[in-house]
Amino acid sequence: MQEQNSFEDRYARGDIPWDLGRVDANLVELVEHKPVPPCRALDVGCGTGDNAIWLAGHAFDVTGVDISPLAIEIARRKAIEHGVGSGFLVADFLKARIDDSPFGLVFDRGCFHSLDLPEQRELFVRNVSRHLGKEGLWLSLIASRDAPQRDPGPPRLSCLEVAAAVEPFFEILSLVSGHLDSNRPDPIRCWVCVMRKRALD
């Protein structure tokens, strides 16, 4: 509840530097150049909905979830304005089961790296795996420990921390150094990690 209140306060104040007001370029790159065909998609930590709305505009059946009710309220208004049918839910992804699963694609822009404890990261990874169908894809944008820490700035993970957390459940298809798309002239370095769900016995 404390985490939810913290994000709610920041959305109320407009203190949301992670909110681009547009789709993230890393998501566009994956969908258009991999390419990823339209499917059911889940946007975890969707914020005010720009990425989910973009996916919906490209024929994806999208569900966006966020811990902040205010963010979801804004996302729903944006979806109506854009004339798309994205569904938005208030949910804590570490605890919730999203009814529309299985999904073919999960996207998170900075949710995974926000978890401080290895056991929280393991729970997040397990939950992504549970929500994906056979050979489903997960695109995660994770602030990189190779870049200097900003104050304030997002939590950061090393390549080893990312791999150790995800590999029991996912095959890493691509783990490259990139940048979190940003409206700032000096975007934060991140890991752009594309993973495929393992077939577990």
C-alpha positions as CSV (number, residue, x, y, z in Angstrom):
1,M,0.0,0.0,0.0
2,Q,2.9,2.4,0.8
3,E,4.3,1.9,-2.7
4,Q,0.9,2.5,-4.3
5,N,0.5,5.7,-2.3
6,S,3.9,6.9,-3.3
7,F,3.2,6.5,-7.0
8,E,-0.3,8.0,-6.6
9,D,1.3,11.1,-5.0
10,R,3.8,11.4,-7.9
11,Y,1.1,11.1,-10.5
12,A,-1.0,13.7,-8.6
13,R,1.9,16.1,-8.6
14,G,2.9,15.4,-12.2
15,D,6.3,14.2,-10.9
16,I,6.5,11.4,-13.5
17,P,9.8,11.7,-15.5
18,W,9.3,8.2,-16.9
19,D,6.1,9.3,-18.7
20,L,7.1,10.1,-22.3
21,G,3.6,11.1,-23.6
22,R,4.3,8.8,-26.5
23,V,5.3,5.2,-27.3
24,D,8.8,4.0,-26.3
25,A,11.1,3.6,-29.3
26,N,12.5,0.2,-28.1
27,L,9.0,-1.3,-28.2
28,V,8.5,0.1,-31.7
29,E,11.8,-1.4,-32.8
30,L,10.8,-4.9,-31.5
31,V,7.3,-4.9,-33.0
32,E,8.2,-3.5,-36.4
33,H,11.6,-5.0,-37.0
34,K,11.6,-8.4,-35.3
35,P,8.7,-8.4,-36.2
36,V,6.1,-9.4,-33.6
37,P,2.7,-10.2,-35.2
38,P,-0.4,-8.9,-33.4
39,C,-1.4,-11.0,-30.4
40,R,-2.6,-10.6,-26.9
41,A,-0.2,-8.3,-25.1
42,L,0.2,-7.3,-21.5
43,D,1.8,-3.9,-20.5
44,V,3.0,-4.2,-16.9
45,G,3.4,-0.9,-15.2
46,C,1.6,0.8,-18.1
47,G,1.4,4.2,-16.5
48,T,-0.7,6.6,-18.5
49,G,-1.1,4.1,-21.3
50,D,0.9,5.4,-24.3
51,N,2.6,2.1,-25.1
52,A,-0.6,0.0,-24.7
53,I,-2.5,2.5,-26.8
54,W,0.2,2.3,-29.5
55,L,0.0,-1.5,-29.5
56,A,-3.8,-1.4,-29.7
57,G,-3.5,0.9,-32.7
58,H,-1.3,-1.8,-34.4
59,A,-4.0,-4.6,-34.0
60,F,-2.8,-6.0,-30.6
61,D,-5.3,-7.0,-28.0
62,V,-3.8,-5.2,-25.1
63,T,-4.3,-5.2,-21.3
64,G,-2.4,-2.5,-19.3
65,V,-1.9,-2.8,-15.6
66,D,-0.5,-0.4,-13.1
67,I,-0.4,0.0,-9.3
68,S,-1.7,3.6,-9.5
69,P,-5.4,4.2,-9.9
70,L,-4.8,7.7,-11.1
71,A,-2.4,6.5,-13.9
72,I,-5.1,4.0,-15.0
73,E,-7.8,6.7,-15.0
74,I,-5.6,8.8,-17.3
75,A,-4.8,5.8,-19.5
76,R,-8.5,5.0,-19.9
77,R,-9.2,8.6,-20.9
78,K,-6.4,8.5,-23.5
79,A,-7.7,5.3,-25.0
80,I,-11.1,6.8,-25.5
81,E,-9.5,9.9,-27.1
82,H,-7.5,7.6,-29.5
83,G,-10.5,5.4,-30.3
84,V,-8.8,2.2,-29.3
85,G,-10.0,-0.7,-27.2
86,S,-7.2,-1.2,-24.6
87,G,-8.3,-2.6,-21.3
88,F,-6.7,-1.0,-18.2
89,L,-6.6,-2.5,-14.7
90,V,-5.4,-1.4,-11.3
91,A,-3.2,-4.3,-10.1
92,D,-0.1,-5.1,-8.2
93,F,1.6,-7.4,-10.6
94,L,3.6,-9.2,-7.8
95,K,0.2,-10.3,-6.4
96,A,-2.3,-10.3,-9.1
97,R,-3.4,-12.8,-11.7
98,I,-4.6,-11.0,-14.9
99,D,-7.7,-12.8,-16.3
100,D,-6.9,-12.3,-20.0
101,S,-3.9,-14.6,-20.0
102,P,-2.2,-16.3,-21.7
103,F,-0.5,-13.5,-23.6
104,G,1.9,-13.6,-26.6
105,L,3.8,-10.5,-25.5
106,V,4.6,-8.9,-22.2
107,F,6.2,-5.5,-22.1
108,D,7.6,-3.7,-19.0
109,R,9.4,-0.4,-19.1
110,G,11.3,-0.2,-15.9
111,C,9.1,-2.3,-13.6
112,F,11.5,-5.3,-13.3
113,H,14.5,-3.1,-12.3
114,S,12.5,-1.3,-9.6
115,L,12.4,-4.4,-7.4
116,D,15.2,-4.2,-4.8
117,L,15.3,-7.8,-3.6
118,P,16.3,-10.9,-5.6
119,E,13.2,-12.8,-4.3
120,Q,11.0,-10.0,-5.6
121,R,12.6,-10.2,-9.0
122,E,12.2,-14.0,-9.0
123,L,8.5,-13.5,-8.2
124,F,8.1,-11.0,-11.0
125,V,9.8,-13.3,-13.5
126,R,7.6,-16.3,-12.4
127,N,4.5,-14.1,-12.8
128,V,5.5,-13.0,-16.3
129,S,6.1,-16.6,-17.2
130,R,2.7,-17.6,-15.8
131,H,1.0,-15.0,-18.0
132,L,2.7,-15.9,-21.2
133,G,1.6,-18.6,-23.6
134,K,3.9,-21.1,-25.2
135,E,7.0,-19.4,-26.6
136,G,5.6,-16.0,-25.6
137,L,8.0,-13.0,-25.6
138,W,8.9,-10.6,-22.9
139,L,10.5,-7.3,-23.6
140,S,12.0,-5.6,-20.5
141,L,13.8,-2.3,-20.4
142,I,16.2,-2.4,-17.4
143,A,18.4,0.5,-16.2
144,S,22.0,-0.6,-16.5
145,R,24.5,-0.7,-13.6
146,D,27.2,0.2,-16.2
147,A,26.0,3.8,-16.2
148,P,26.6,6.3,-13.4
149,Q,23.8,6.5,-10.8
150,R,21.7,9.6,-11.1
151,D,20.1,11.2,-8.2
152,P,17.2,10.9,-8.5
153,G,17.3,8.1,-11.0
154,P,15.9,4.6,-11.5
155,P,17.4,1.5,-9.8
156,R,20.0,-0.3,-11.9
157,L,20.9,-3.9,-12.5
158,S,24.0,-5.6,-13.9
159,C,23.9,-7.9,-16.9
160,L,24.6,-10.8,-14.5
161,E,21.8,-9.9,-12.2
162,V,19.4,-9.8,-15.1
163,A,20.5,-13.2,-16.5
164,A,20.5,-14.9,-13.1
165,A,16.9,-13.8,-12.4
166,V,15.3,-14.6,-15.8
167,E,17.2,-17.7,-17.2
168,P,15.4,-20.4,-15.1
169,F,12.2,-19.4,-16.9
170,F,13.3,-17.6,-20.1
171,E,15.6,-18.0,-23.0
172,I,17.4,-14.7,-23.5
173,L,17.1,-14.0,-27.3
174,S,18.8,-10.6,-27.1
175,L,20.4,-8.6,-24.2
176,V,22.0,-5.4,-25.5
177,S,23.0,-2.1,-24.1
178,G,20.7,0.7,-25.2
179,H,18.9,3.7,-23.8
180,L,15.6,4.2,-22.1
181,D,13.7,6.3,-24.5
182,S,13.5,9.8,-23.0
183,N,12.5,13.4,-23.6
184,R,15.8,14.4,-22.0
185,P,19.0,15.0,-24.1
186,D,20.9,12.5,-22.0
187,P,18.8,9.3,-21.8
188,I,19.7,6.7,-19.2
189,R,21.5,3.6,-20.4
190,C,19.6,0.4,-20.1
191,W,19.5,-3.3,-21.0
192,V,17.1,-4.0,-23.8
193,C,16.2,-7.6,-23.0
194,V,14.1,-9.8,-25.3
195,M,13.2,-13.2,-23.9
196,R,11.2,-16.2,-24.9
197,K,9.4,-18.4,-22.4
198,R,11.0,-21.7,-21.8
199,A,9.0,-24.9,-22.1
200,L,9.2,-26.1,-18.5
201,D,8.4,-29.7,-17.5
